[in-house]
């Protein structure tokens, strides 16, 4: 089943964990926020494994080694082996191999995870533009500062190839949304005027590598960001489940562009264990999904069922997505101001973001 080619949400008559054989699961905003676990993540992933779904955690974070990420997940009651982790550092090292020979000098701006993968691939790591690196590899680490960014800029201006592990502008943390690697990359771009190549999402490389490594026949991308996780899922030709526990909100999903639309929506990872209904249009123009209904009239969104329970609130977002996407695809410009802020949280704030 391919969701990437579909312009509307998909539906299943069985739980997602039984329909798809491999989940490509993002980390930040999906399984945890900073040091804190996201409620329901451990239960959802354990239930998915029990139904035969394999898991691989695919992250744009290049600062840590797979063993460290696996240890963190295991401490959060998500037992994980290092080989079930695929980081942007690993795909960045693979990207270097498309242009550089082993032994080439590479200036690494980032954390230990990125440095170790670049070194393991056979490159010589340098710390200064004066060492004439052939490439600058840039990834996120909390201690990256002006001195490292300046060395990167000097090297790139001298002709070094600029490779970013990812271009995520933001990073969801337990205290809020923080600047991500893309923000730091943009500082270097502002100084050099040269756009880098990127190994991480939204490029599809990570998902394609993971699916091939695990021999997946029906992979499912699980992520919280439309602009990275779901853009990459579309580019790879894989269906995607958007969970509302991180960056992208229900309103963002309703306004999603065709190349970033998810195939499924969920409050959190527990909905890997659920059947997902597909919205359907009635003769009077309403798009319905169980208790939720939405339609576009005169370029404005109308909804019914906003005071429902949590699972029914997700149904309302599904209906709203179907209505707005269908209108947009038929050439109707939908007024963004007509789209309300929606929540799928329960009364304790469990279940989703904004």
Phi and psi in degrees as GROMACS dihedral restraints (atoms count N, CA, C in turn):
[ dihedral_restraints ]
;  ai    aj    ak    al  type     phi  dphi    fc
    3     4     5     6     1  -111.9    20    10
    4     5     6     7     1   124.1    20    10
    6     7     8     9     1   -94.4    20    10
    7     8     9    10     1   -14.5    20    10
    9    10    11    12     1   -68.4    20    10
   10    11    12    13     1   -29.2    20    10
   12    13    14    15     1   -85.3    20    10
   13    14    15    16     1   -13.9    20    10
   15    16    17    18     1   -83.1    20    10
   16    17    18    19     1   140.9    20    10
   18    19    20    21     1   -93.4    20    10
   19    20    21    22     1    -2.0    20    10
   21    22    23    24     1  -129.3    20    10
   22    23    24    25     1   171.4    20    10
   24    25    26    27     1   -67.0    20    10
   25    26    27    28     1   147.5    20    10
   27    28    29    30     1   -92.3    20    10
   28    29    30    31     1   164.5    20    10
   30    31    32    33     1  -129.9    20    10
   31    32    33    34     1   155.3    20    10
   33    34    35    36     1  -132.7    20    10
   34    35    36    37     1   152.6    20    10
   36    37    38    39     1  -103.6    20    10
   37    38    39    40     1     4.5    20    10
   39    40    41    42     1  -134.4    20    10
   40    41    42    43     1   161.0    20    10
   42    43    44    45     1   -58.0    20    10
   43    44    45    46     1   147.1    20    10
   45    46    47    48     1   -54.5    20    10
   46    47    48    49     1   -36.4    20    10
   48    49    50    51     1   -65.7    20    10
   49    50    51    52     1   -16.8    20    10
   51    52    53    54     1   -98.9    20    10
   52    53    54    55     1   -18.1    20    10
   54    55    56    57     1   -86.2    20    10
   55    56    57    58     1   -36.7    20    10
   57    58    59    60     1  -112.1    20    10
   58    59    60    61     1   142.7    20    10
   60    61    62    63     1   -93.5    20    10
   61    62    63    64     1   -15.1    20    10
   63    64    65    66     1  -143.4    20    10
   64    65    66    67     1   129.1    20    10
   66    67    68    69     1  -102.3    20    10
   67    68    69    70     1   125.3    20    10
   69    70    71    72     1   -96.8    20    10
   70    71    72    73     1    96.3    20    10
   72    73    74    75     1  -101.1    20    10
   73    74    75    76     1   125.3    20    10
   75    76    77    78     1   -72.4    20    10
   76    77    78    79     1   165.4    20    10
   78    79    80    81     1  -106.7    20    10
   79    80    81    82     1   -72.0    20    10
   81    82    83    84     1   -60.7    20    10
   82    83    84    85     1   122.8    20    10
   84    85    86    87     1    86.5    20    10
   85    86    87    88     1    -4.1    20    10
   87    88    89    90     1  -119.9    20    10
   88    89    90    91     1   -51.8    20    10
   90    91    92    93     1  -102.3    20    10
   91    92    93    94     1   -28.8    20    10
   93    94    95    96     1  -152.4    20    10
   94    95    96    97     1   161.2    20    10
   96    97    98    99     1  -122.6    20    10
   97    98    99   100     1   107.1    20    10
   99   100   101   102     1    60.8    20    10
  100   101   102   103     1  -130.5    20    10
  102   103   104   105     1   -83.5    20    10
  103   104   105   106     1    -7.3    20    10
  105   106   107   108     1   -95.0    20    10
  106   107   108   109     1   133.6    20    10
  108   109   110   111     1   -71.4    20    10
  109   110   111   112     1   149.5    20    10
  111   112   113   114     1   -84.5    20    10
  112   113   114   115     1   127.8    20    10
  114   115   116   117     1   -53.8    20    10
  115   116   117   118     1   133.9    20    10
  117   118   119   120     1    88.9    20    10
  118   119   120   121     1   -13.2    20    10
  120   121   122   123     1   -65.0    20    10
  121   122   123   124     1   -49.2    20    10
  123   124   125   126     1   -62.0    20    10
  124   125   126   127     1   -43.4    20    10
  126   127   128   129     1   -64.7    20    10
  127   128   129   130     1   -42.8    20    10
  129   130   131   132     1   -64.3    20    10
  130   131   132   133     1   -43.5    20    10
  132   133   134   135     1   -71.3    20    10
  133   134   135   136     1   -37.7    20    10
  135   136   137   138     1   -63.4    20    10
  136   137   138   139     1   -41.8    20    10
  138   139   140   141     1   -65.0    20    10
  139   140   141   142     1   -36.9    20    10
  141   142   143   144     1   -64.7    20    10
  142   143   144   145     1   -44.0    20    10
  144   145   146   147     1   -60.3    20    10
  145   146   147   148     1   -41.1    20    10
  147   148   149   150     1   -63.2    20    10
  148   149   150   151     1   -24.9    20    10
  150   151   152   153     1   -92.0    20    10
  151   152   153   154     1     6.3    20    10
  153   154   155   156     1    98.3    20    10
  154   155   156   157     1    -0.6    20    10
  156   157   158   159     1   -78.7    20    10
  157   158   159   160     1   129.9    20    10
  159   160   161   162     1   -87.0    20    10
  160   161   162   163     1   154.7    20    10
  162   163   164   165     1  -124.0    20    10
  163   164   165   166     1   138.6    20    10
  165   166   167   168     1  -135.8    20    10
  166   167   168   169     1   130.9    20    10
  168   169   170   171     1   -94.5    20    10
  169   170   171   172     1   117.9    20    10
  171   172   173   174     1  -115.0    20    10
  172   173   174   175     1   116.4    20    10
  174   175   176   177     1  -130.9    20    10
  175   176   177   178     1   142.8    20    10
  177   178   179   180     1   -75.3    20    10
  178   179   180   181     1   -10.9    20    10
  180   181   182   183     1   -70.9    20    10
  181   182   183   184     1   121.8    20    10
  183   184   185   186     1  -109.9    20    10
  184   185   186   187     1     8.6    20    10
  186   187   188   189     1   -83.7    20    10
  187   188   189   190     1   -20.4    20    10
  189   190   191   192     1  -120.7    20    10
  190   191   192   193     1   156.9    20    10
  192   193   194   195     1   -82.3    20    10
  193   194   195   196     1   153.7    20    10
  195   196   197   198     1   -54.3    20    10
  196   197   198   199     1   -37.2    20    10
  198   199   200   201     1   -63.9    20    10
  199   200   201   202     1   -36.7    20    10
  201   202   203   204     1   -69.5    20    10
  202   203   204   205     1   -40.9    20    10
  204   205   206   207     1   -64.9    20    10
  205   206   207   208     1   -43.2    20    10
  207   208   209   210     1   -62.5    20    10
  208   209   210   211     1   -38.6    20    10
  210   211   212   213     1   -64.7    20    10
  211   212   213   214     1   -42.0    20    10
  213   214   215   216     1   -61.9    20    10
  214   215   216   217     1   -45.8    20    10
  216   217   218   219     1   -62.3    20    10
  217   218   219   220     1   -41.5    20    10
  219   220   221   222     1   -62.2    20    10
  220   221   222   223     1   -39.5    20    10
  222   223   224   225     1   -67.1    20    10
  223   224   225   226     1   -22.1    20    10
  225   226   227   228     1   -92.1    20    10
  226   227   228   229     1    19.2    20    10
  228   229   230   231     1    69.2    20    10
  229   230   231   232     1    28.1    20    10
  231   232   233   234     1  -122.0    20    10
  232   233   234   235     1    84.5    20    10
  234   235   236   237     1   -57.2    20    10
  235   236   237   238     1   124.1    20    10
  237   238   239   240     1  -142.0    20    10
  238   239   240   241     1   139.8    20    10
  240   241   242   243     1   -98.6    20    10
  241   242   243   244     1   149.5    20    10
  243   244   245   246     1   -54.1    20    10
  244   245   246   247     1   -34.3    20    10
  246   247   248   249     1   -71.5    20    10
  247   248   249   250     1    -7.4    20    10
  249   250   251   252     1   -93.2    20    10
  250   251   252   253     1     9.3    20    10
  252   253   254   255     1  -112.1    20    10
  253   254   255   256     1   130.3    20    10
  255   256   257   258     1  -126.7    20    10
  256   257   258   259     1   115.3    20    10
  258   259   260   261     1  -105.6    20    10
  259   260   261   262     1   163.0    20    10
  261   262   263   264     1   -64.1    20    10
  262   263   264   265     1   -23.3    20    10
  264   265   266   267     1   -63.1    20    10
  265   266   267   268     1   -39.6    20    10
  267   268   269   270     1   -67.2    20    10
  268   269   270   271     1   -42.3    20    10
  270   271   272   273     1   -74.9    20    10
  271   272   273   274     1   -27.0    20    10
  273   274   275   276     1   -64.8    20    10
  274   275   276   277     1   -45.4    20    10
  276   277   278   279     1   -61.3    20    10
  277   278   279   280     1   -37.9    20    10
  279   280   281   282     1   -66.8    20    10
  280   281   282   283     1   -37.8    20    10
  282   283   284   285     1   -64.4    20    10
  283   284   285   286     1   -38.0    20    10
  285   286   287   288     1   -56.7    20    10
  286   287   288   289     1   -35.9    20    10
  288   289   290   291     1   -66.8    20    10
  289   290   291   292     1   -12.6    20    10
  291   292   293   294     1   -77.3    20    10
  292   293   294   295     1   -15.2    20    10
  294   295   296   297     1  -132.8    20    10
  295   296   297   298     1   -22.1    20    10
  297   298   299   300     1  -109.2    20    10
  298   299   300   301     1   150.1    20    10
  300   301   302   303     1   -90.9    20    10
  301   302   303   304     1   154.2    20    10
  303   304   305   306     1   -55.2    20    10
  304   305   306   307     1   140.6    20    10
  306   307   308   309     1    92.6    20    10
  307   308   309   310     1   -11.1    20    10
  309   310   311   312     1   -61.4    20    10
  310   311   312   313     1   146.5    20    10
  312   313   314   315     1   -80.6    20    10
  313   314   315   316     1   131.8    20    10
  315   316   317   318     1  -132.0    20    10
  316   317   318   319     1   126.3    20    10
  318   319   320   321     1   -87.3    20    10
  319   320   321   322     1   119.5    20    10
  321   322   323   324     1  -105.4    20    10
  322   323   324   325     1   122.7    20    10
  324   325   326   327     1  -111.3    20    10
  325   326   327   328     1   108.3    20    10
  327   328   329   330     1   158.8    20    10
  328   329   330   331     1  -162.2    20    10
  330   331   332   333     1   -94.3    20    10
  331   332   333   334     1  -176.5    20    10
  333   334   335   336     1   -63.8    20    10
  334   335   336   337     1   -32.4    20    10
  336   337   338   339     1   -63.0    20    10
  337   338   339   340     1   -40.4    20    10
  339   340   341   342     1   -70.8    20    10
  340   341   342   343     1   -43.4    20    10
  342   343   344   345     1   -62.2    20    10
  343   344   345   346     1   -42.5    20    10
  345   346   347   348     1   -67.7    20    10
  346   347   348   349     1   -37.2    20    10
  348   349   350   351     1   -69.8    20    10
  349   350   351   352     1   -39.9    20    10
  351   352   353   354     1   -65.0    20    10
  352   353   354   355     1   -41.8    20    10
  354   355   356   357     1   -66.2    20    10
  355   356   357   358     1   -41.6    20    10
  357   358   359   360     1   -64.5    20    10
  358   359   360   361     1   -26.3    20    10
  360   361   362   363     1   -79.9    20    10
  361   362   363   364     1    -2.5    20    10
  363   364   365   366     1    98.2    20    10
  364   365   366   367     1    15.0    20    10
  366   367   368   369     1   -96.3    20    10
  367   368   369   370     1   156.6    20    10
  369   370   371   372     1   -94.6    20    10
  370   371   372   373     1   118.9    20    10
  372   373   374   375     1   -86.8    20    10
  373   374   375   376     1   130.7    20    10
  375   376   377   378     1  -123.6    20    10
  376   377   378   379     1   165.7    20    10
  378   379   380   381     1  -120.9    20    10
  379   380   381   382     1    -1.1    20    10
  381   382   383   384     1  -134.1    20    10
  382   383   384   385     1   146.5    20    10
  384   385   386   387     1   -64.3    20    10
  385   386   387   388     1   -23.3    20    10
  387   388   389   390     1   -67.0    20    10
  388   389   390   391     1   -15.8    20    10
  390   391   392   393     1   -84.4    20    10
  391   392   393   394     1     5.8    20    10
  393   394   395   396     1    53.9    20    10
  394   395   396   397     1    56.4    20    10
  396   397   398   399     1   -67.8    20    10
  397   398   399   400     1   149.1    20    10
  399   400   401   402     1   -84.3    20    10
  400   401   402   403     1   -18.7    20    10
  402   403   404   405     1  -147.7    20    10
  403   404   405   406     1   151.9    20    10
  405   406   407   408     1  -115.3    20    10
  406   407   408   409     1   122.4    20    10
  408   409   410   411     1  -107.4    20    10
  409   410   411   412     1   125.6    20    10
  411   412   413   414     1  -122.6    20    10
  412   413   414   415     1   122.1    20    10
  414   415   416   417     1  -135.4    20    10
  415   416   417   418     1   167.6    20    10
  417   418   419   420     1   -78.1    20    10
  418   419   420   421     1   141.9    20    10
  420   421   422   423     1  -155.7    20    10
  421   422   423   424     1   144.0    20    10
  423   424   425   426     1   -61.8    20    10
  424   425   426   427     1   -23.5    20    10
  426   427   428   429     1   -98.1    20    10
  427   428   429   430     1     8.8    20    10
  429   430   431   432     1   -67.3    20    10
  430   431   432   433     1   129.4    20    10
  432   433   434   435     1  -135.1    20    10
  433   434   435   436     1  -169.4    20    10
  435   436   437   438     1   -59.2    20    10
  436   437   438   439     1   -40.5    20    10
  438   439   440   441     1   -60.1    20    10
  439   440   441   442     1   -43.7    20    10
  441   442   443   444     1   -68.4    20    10
  442   443   444   445     1   -40.6    20    10
  444   445   446   447     1   -64.9    20    10
  445   446   447   448     1   -37.0    20    10
  447   448   449   450     1   -65.8    20    10
  448   449   450   451     1   -43.3    20    10
  450   451   452   453     1   -61.7    20    10
  451   452   453   454     1   -39.8    20    10
  453   454   455   456     1   -60.6    20    10
  454   455   456   457     1   -46.3    20    10
  456   457   458   459     1   -61.6    20    10
  457   458   459   460     1   -43.2    20    10
  459   460   461   462     1   -60.1    20    10
  460   461   462   463     1   -44.4    20    10
  462   463   464   465     1   -66.3    20    10
  463   464   465   466     1   -41.2    20    10
  465   466   467   468     1   -66.6    20    10
  466   467   468   469     1   -40.4    20    10
  468   469   470   471     1   -63.1    20    10
  469   470   471   472     1   -26.0    20    10
  471   472   473   474     1   -85.6    20    10
  472   473   474   475     1    -0.5    20    10
  474   475   476   477     1   114.7    20    10
  475   476   477   478     1     0.8    20    10
  477   478   479   480     1   -69.2    20    10
  478   479   480   481     1   145.4    20    10
  480   481   482   483     1   -75.1    20    10
  481   482   483   484     1   126.2    20    10
  483   484   485   486     1   -94.8    20    10
  484   485   486   487     1   119.6    20    10
  486   487   488   489     1  -123.5    20    10
  487   488   489   490     1   121.8    20    10
  489   490   491   492     1   -99.7    20    10
  490   491   492   493     1   137.7    20    10
  492   493   494   495     1   -66.9    20    10
  493   494   495   496     1   -32.2    20    10
  495   496   497   498     1  -166.8    20    10
  496   497   498   499     1   169.4    20    10
  498   499   500   501     1  -125.8    20    10
  499   500   501   502     1    33.4    20    10
  501   502   503   504     1   -63.4    20    10
  502   503   504   505     1   119.7    20    10
  504   505   506   507     1   -70.2    20    10
  505   506   507   508     1   -30.4    20    10
  507   508   509   510     1  -129.0    20    10
  508   509   510   511     1   163.5    20    10
  510   511   512   513     1  -137.2    20    10
  511   512   513   514     1   117.0    20    10
  513   514   515   516     1   -72.9    20    10
  514   515   516   517     1   127.9    20    10
  516   517   518   519     1  -126.0    20    10
  517   518   519   520     1   170.3    20    10
  519   520   521   522     1   -65.1    20    10
  520   521   522   523     1   -23.6    20    10
  522   523   524   525     1   -93.8    20    10
  523   524   525   526     1    -7.1    20    10
  525   526   527   528     1   145.3    20    10
  526   527   528   529     1  -161.6    20    10
  528   529   530   531     1   -96.1    20    10
  529   530   531   532     1   123.0    20    10
  531   532   533   534     1  -110.3    20    10
  532   533   534   535     1   162.2    20    10
  534   535   536   537     1   -62.1    20    10
  535   536   537   538     1   136.5    20    10
  537   538   539   540     1  -101.8    20    10
  538   539   540   541     1  -172.4    20    10
  540   541   542   543     1   -61.1    20    10
  541   542   543   544     1   -35.8    20    10
  543   544   545   546     1   -60.4    20    10
  544   545   546   547     1   -33.6    20    10
  546   547   548   549     1   -66.4    20    10
  547   548   549   550     1   -39.2    20    10
  549   550   551   552     1   -71.7    20    10
  550   551   552   553     1   -38.2    20    10
  552   553   554   555     1   -61.0    20    10
  553   554   555   556     1   -41.1    20    10
  555   556   557   558     1   -65.0    20    10
  556   557   558   559     1   -28.2    20    10
  558   559   560   561     1   -64.5    20    10
  559   560   561   562     1   -40.0    20    10
  561   562   563   564     1   -70.1    20    10
  562   563   564   565     1   -40.7    20    10
  564   565   566   567     1   -61.0    20    10
  565   566   567   568     1   -39.8    20    10
  567   568   569   570     1   -62.2    20    10
  568   569   570   571     1   -32.5    20    10
  570   571   572   573     1   -81.2    20    10
  571   572   573   574     1   -30.4    20    10
  573   574   575   576     1  -104.6    20    10
  574   575   576   577     1   -27.6    20    10
  576   577   578   579     1    75.4    20    10
  577   578   579   580     1    11.5    20    10
  579   580   581   582     1  -114.3    20    10
  580   581   582   583     1   125.0    20    10
  582   583   584   585     1   -81.4    20    10
  583   584   585   586     1   135.5    20    10
  585   586   587   588     1   -84.4    20    10
  586   587   588   589     1   164.0    20    10
  588   589   590   591     1   -83.6    20    10
  589   590   591   592     1   151.6    20    10
  591   592   593   594     1  -126.8    20    10
  592   593   594   595     1   136.9    20    10
  594   595   596   597     1   -94.7    20    10
  595   596   597   598     1   -18.2    20    10
  597   598   599   600     1   -95.0    20    10
  598   599   600   601     1  -179.3    20    10
  600   601   602   603     1   -59.0    20    10
  601   602   603   604     1   139.3    20    10
  603   604   605   606     1   -88.4    20    10
  604   605   606   607     1     4.7    20    10
  606   607   608   609     1   -63.5    20    10
  607   608   609   610     1   144.7    20    10
  609   610   611   612     1   -81.7    20    10
  610   611   612   613     1    -1.1    20    10
  612   613   614   615     1   -53.6    20    10
  613   614   615   616     1   -47.0    20    10
  615   616   617   618     1   -61.4    20    10
  616   617   618   619     1   -42.6    20    10
  618   619   620   621     1   -68.3    20    10
  619   620   621   622     1   -40.5    20    10
  621   622   623   624     1   -65.6    20    10
  622   623   624   625     1   -41.1    20    10
  624   625   626   627     1   -63.4    20    10
  625   626   627   628     1   -45.5    20    10
  627   628   629   630     1   -63.9    20    10
  628   629   630   631     1   -43.8    20    10
  630   631   632   633     1   -63.8    20    10
  631   632   633   634     1   -39.3    20    10
  633   634   635   636     1   -69.3    20    10
  634   635   636   637     1   -42.3    20    10
  636   637   638   639     1   -60.7    20    10
  637   638   639   640     1   -37.6    20    10
  639   640   641   642     1   -96.1    20    10
  640   641   642   643     1     0.8    20    10
  642   643   644   645     1    61.4    20    10
  643   644   645   646     1    39.6    20    10
  645   646   647   648     1   -74.4    20    10
  646   647   648   649     1   138.0    20    10
  648   649   650   651     1   -97.6    20    10
  649   650   651   652     1   -28.0    20    10
  651   652   653   654     1  -142.7    20    10
  652   653   654   655     1    79.0    20    10
  654   655   656   657     1   -81.3    20    10
  655   656   657   658     1   150.1    20    10
  657   658   659   660     1  -127.7    20    10
  658   659   660   661     1   124.4    20    10
  660   661   662   663     1   -82.9    20    10
  661   662   663   664     1   135.3    20    10
  663   664   665   666     1  -125.2    20    10
  664   665   666   667     1   115.5    20    10
  666   667   668   669     1  -154.7    20    10
  667   668   669   670     1   168.4    20    10
  669   670   671   672     1  -108.7    20    10
  670   671   672   673     1    -3.8    20    10
  672   673   674   675     1  -119.1    20    10
  673   674   675   676     1   126.8    20    10
  675   676   677   678     1   -68.6    20    10
  676   677   678   679     1   -41.0    20    10
  678   679   680   681     1   -76.6    20    10
  679   680   681   682     1   -13.7    20    10
  681   682   683   684     1  -120.5    20    10
  682   683   684   685     1   -66.9    20    10
  684   685   686   687     1   -56.9    20    10
  685   686   687   688     1   -49.5    20    10
  687   688   689   690     1   -86.9    20    10
  688   689   690   691     1   -27.3    20    10
  690   691   692   693     1   -64.5    20    10
  691   692   693   694     1   -40.0    20    10
  693   694   695   696     1   -68.6    20    10
  694   695   696   697     1   -37.9    20    10
  696   697   698   699     1   -61.1    20    10
  697   698   699   700     1   -45.9    20    10
  699   700   701   702     1   -60.4    20    10
  700   701   702   703     1   -44.6    20    10
  702   703   704   705     1   -63.9    20    10
  703   704   705   706     1   -32.9    20    10
  705   706   707   708     1   -81.7    20    10
  706   707   708   709     1   -15.7    20    10
  708   709   710   711     1    83.4    20    10
  709   710   711   712     1    22.7    20    10
  711   712   713   714     1  -109.0    20    10
  712   713   714   715     1   145.2    20    10
  714   715   716   717     1   -70.1    20    10
  715   716   717   718     1   153.7    20    10
  717   718   719   720     1  -131.3    20    10
  718   719   720   721     1   142.1    20    10
  720   721   722   723     1  -104.5    20    10
  721   722   723   724     1   117.6    20    10
  723   724   725   726     1   -91.5    20    10
  724   725   726   727     1   121.1    20    10
  726   727   728   729     1  -103.2    20    10
  727   728   729   730     1   138.4    20    10
  729   730   731   732     1   -93.1    20    10
  730   731   732   733     1    49.9    20    10
  732   733   734   735     1  -116.1    20    10
  733   734   735   736     1     5.1    20    10
  735   736   737   738     1  -134.7    20    10
  736   737   738   739     1  -115.1    20    10
  738   739   740   741     1   -84.9    20    10
  739   740   741   742     1   -55.2    20    10
  741   742   743   744     1   -79.4    20    10
  742   743   744   745     1   132.7    20    10
  744   745   746   747     1   -97.7    20    10
  745   746   747   748     1   169.9    20    10
  747   748   749   750     1   -55.1    20    10
  748   749   750   751     1   -40.3    20    10
  750   751   752   753     1   -63.5    20    10
  751   752   753   754     1   -40.0    20    10
  753   754   755   756     1   -59.6    20    10
  754   755   756   757     1   -41.6    20    10
  756   757   758   759     1   -63.3    20    10
  757   758   759   760     1   -41.8    20    10
  759   760   761   762     1   -62.4    20    10
  760   761   762   763     1   -35.6    20    10
  762   763   764   765     1   -93.2    20    10
  763   764   765   766     1     8.1    20    10
  765   766   767   768     1   -61.1    20    10
  766   767   768   769     1   141.1    20    10
  768   769   770   771     1   -75.1    20    10
  769   770   771   772     1   158.2    20    10
  771   772   773   774     1   -55.1    20    10
  772   773   774   775     1   -33.9    20    10
  774   775   776   777     1   -82.9    20    10
  775   776   777   778     1     3.9    20    10
  777   778   779   780     1  -127.1    20    10
  778   779   780   781     1     5.2    20    10
  780   781   782   783     1   -71.0    20    10
  781   782   783   784     1   133.7    20    10
  783   784   785   786     1   -77.4    20    10
  784   785   786   787     1   165.5    20    10
  786   787   788   789     1   -94.2    20    10
  787   788   789   790     1   -24.7    20    10
  789   790   791   792     1  -140.7    20    10
  790   791   792   793     1   157.4    20    10
  792   793   794   795     1  -126.4    20    10
  793   794   795   796     1   146.4    20    10
  795   796   797   798     1  -153.1    20    10
  796   797   798   799     1   147.9    20    10
  798   799   800   801     1   -65.3    20    10
  799   800   801   802     1   -42.9    20    10
  801   802   803   804     1  -160.4    20    10
  802   803   804   805     1  -173.0    20    10
  804   805   806   807     1   -68.5    20    10
  805   806   807   808     1   -15.6    20    10
  807   808   809   810     1   -62.9    20    10
  808   809   810   811     1   -20.6    20    10
  810   811   812   813     1   -80.1    20    10
  811   812   813   814     1     2.7    20    10
  813   814   815   816     1   -63.5    20    10
  814   815   816   817     1   -21.7    20    10
  816   817   818   819     1   -96.1    20    10
  817   818   819   820     1     6.1    20    10
  819   820   821   822     1  -111.3    20    10
  820   821   822   823     1   157.6    20    10
  822   823   824   825     1   -75.2    20    10
  823   824   825   826     1   140.8    20    10
  825   826   827   828     1  -113.4    20    10
  826   827   828   829     1   112.6    20    10
  828   829   830   831     1   -75.8    20    10
  829   830   831   832     1   146.3    20    10
  831   832   833   834     1   -95.8    20    10
  832   833   834   835     1   137.6    20    10
  834   835   836   837     1   -64.8    20    10
  835   836   837   838     1   151.2    20    10
  837   838   839   840     1  -136.1    20    10
  838   839   840   841     1   148.9    20    10
  840   841   842   843     1   -96.8    20    10
  841   842   843   844     1   135.4    20    10
  843   844   845   846     1   -91.5    20    10
  844   845   846   847     1   170.9    20    10
  846   847   848   849     1   -66.0    20    10
  847   848   849   850     1   -23.5    20    10
  849   850   851   852     1   -92.8    20    10
  850   851   852   853     1    11.7    20    10
  852   853   854   855     1    94.1    20    10
  853   854   855   856     1    -5.6    20    10
  855   856   857   858     1   -79.3    20    10
  856   857   858   859     1   137.6    20    10
  858   859   860   861     1   -93.2    20    10
  859   860   861   862     1   125.8    20    10
  861   862   863   864     1  -120.9    20    10
  862   863   864   865     1   148.9    20    10
  864   865   866   867     1  -146.1    20    10
  865   866   867   868     1    98.8    20    10
  867   868   869   870     1    49.9    20    10
  868   869   870   871     1  -115.5    20    10
  870   871   872   873     1   -84.2    20    10
  871   872   873   874     1    -4.4    20    10
  873   874   875   876     1  -100.4    20    10
  874   875   876   877     1   146.6    20    10
  876   877   878   879     1  -145.8    20    10
  877   878   879   880     1   144.4    20    10
  879   880   881   882     1  -153.0    20    10
  880   881   882   883     1   152.7    20    10
  882   883   884   885     1  -154.2    20    10
  883   884   885   886     1   160.7    20    10
  885   886   887   888     1  -110.7    20    10
  886   887   888   889     1   123.0    20    10
  888   889   890   891     1  -128.1    20    10
  889   890   891   892     1   122.0    20    10
  891   892   893   894     1    60.4    20    10
  892   893   894   895     1    32.5    20    10
  894   895   896   897     1    78.2    20    10
  895   896   897   898     1    12.0    20    10
  897   898   899   900     1  -125.1    20    10
  898   899   900   901     1   142.4    20    10
  900   901   902   903     1   -83.4    20    10
  901   902   903   904     1   133.5    20    10
  903   904   905   906     1  -118.9    20    10
  904   905   906   907     1   139.4    20    10
  906   907   908   909     1  -131.2    20    10
  907   908   909   910     1   154.6    20    10
  909   910   911   912     1  -135.0    20    10
  910   911   912   913     1   136.9    20    10
  912   913   914   915     1   104.9    20    10
  913   914   915   916     1    26.0    20    10
  915   916   917   918     1   -75.6    20    10
  916   917   918   919     1   -13.2    20    10
  918   919   920   921     1  -100.7    20    10
  919   920   921   922     1    31.0    20    10
  921   922   923   924     1   -88.2    20    10
  922   923   924   925     1   176.0    20    10
  924   925   926   927     1   -69.6    20    10
  925   926   927   928     1   171.5    20    10
  927   928   929   930     1   -56.2    20    10
  928   929   930   931     1   -49.8    20    10
  930   931   932   933     1   -64.1    20    10
  931   932   933   934     1   -32.9    20    10
  933   934   935   936     1   -74.7    20    10
  934   935   936   937     1   -26.2    20    10
  936   937   938   939     1   -66.5    20    10
  937   938   939   940     1   -36.7    20    10
  939   940   941   942     1   -64.3    20    10
  940   941   942   943     1   -37.7    20    10
  942   943   944   945     1   -61.3    20    10
  943   944   945   946     1   -37.1    20    10
  945   946   947   948     1   -65.2    20    10
  946   947   948   949     1   -40.8    20    10
  948   949   950   951     1   -64.3    20    10
  949   950   951   952     1   -39.4    20    10
  951   952   953   954     1   -59.4    20    10
  952   953   954   955     1   -46.3    20    10
  954   955   956   957     1   -63.5    20    10
  955   956   957   958     1   -41.2    20    10
  957   958   959   960     1   -65.7    20    10
  958   959   960   961     1   -40.9    20    10
  960   961   962   963     1   -59.2    20    10
  961   962   963   964     1   -46.8    20    10
  963   964   965   966     1   -60.5    20    10
  964   965   966   967     1   -42.9    20    10
  966   967   968   969     1   -66.3    20    10
  967   968   969   970     1   -47.5    20    10
  969   970   971   972     1   -71.7    20    10
  970   971   972   973     1   -40.9    20    10
  972   973   974   975     1   -63.0    20    10
  973   974   975   976     1   -43.1    20    10
  975   976   977   978     1   -63.6    20    10
  976   977   978   979     1   -41.6    20    10
  978   979   980   981     1   -62.9    20    10
  979   980   981   982     1   -47.6    20    10
  981   982   983   984     1   -61.7    20    10
  982   983   984   985     1   -40.6    20    10
  984   985   986   987     1   -68.5    20    10
  985   986   987   988     1   -21.9    20    10
  987   988   989   990     1   -93.8    20    10
  988   989   990   991     1     6.9    20    10
  990   991   992   993     1    93.4    20    10
  991   992   993   994     1     7.0    20    10
  993   994   995   996     1   -88.0    20    10
  994   995   996   997     1   127.3    20    10
  996   997   998   999     1   -85.6    20    10
  997   998   999  1000     1   117.0    20    10
  999  1000  1001  1002     1   -92.4    20    10
 1000  1001  1002  1003     1   130.3    20    10
 1002  1003  1004  1005     1   -68.6    20    10
 1003  1004  1005  1006     1   115.6    20    10
 1005  1006  1007  1008     1   -59.7    20    10
 1006  1007  1008  1009     1   -29.4    20    10
 1008  1009  1010  1011     1   -68.1    20    10
 1009  1010  1011  1012     1   -15.2    20    10
 1011  1012  1013  1014     1   -84.1    20    10
 1012  1013  1014  1015     1    -6.7    20    10
 1014  1015  1016  1017     1   -94.1    20    10
 1015  1016  1017  1018     1   115.3    20    10
 1017  1018  1019  1020     1   -75.9    20    10
 1018  1019  1020  1021     1   157.8    20    10
 1020  1021  1022  1023     1   -71.8    20    10
 1021  1022  1023  1024     1   126.9    20    10
 1023  1024  1025  1026     1  -115.9    20    10
 1024  1025  1026  1027     1   150.9    20    10
 1026  1027  1028  1029     1  -126.6    20    10
 1027  1028  1029  1030     1   145.8    20    10
 1029  1030  1031  1032     1  -119.9    20    10
 1030  1031  1032  1033     1    18.4    20    10
 1032  1033  1034  1035     1   -76.0    20    10
 1033  1034  1035  1036     1   155.1    20    10
 1035  1036  1037  1038     1   -87.1    20    10
 1036  1037  1038  1039     1  -175.4    20    10
 1038  1039  1040  1041     1   -66.8    20    10
 1039  1040  1041  1042     1   -17.7    20    10
 1041  1042  1043  1044     1   -96.9    20    10
 1042  1043  1044  1045     1     7.6    20    10
 1044  1045  1046  1047     1    79.2    20    10
 1045  1046  1047  1048     1    13.7    20    10
 1047  1048  1049  1050     1   -94.9    20    10
 1048  1049  1050  1051     1   133.2    20    10
 1050  1051  1052  1053     1   131.2    20    10
 1051  1052  1053  1054     1   -36.3    20    10
 1053  1054  1055  1056     1  -172.5    20    10
 1054  1055  1056  1057     1   173.5    20    10
 1056  1057  1058  1059     1   -91.9    20    10
 1057  1058  1059  1060     1  -165.6    20    10
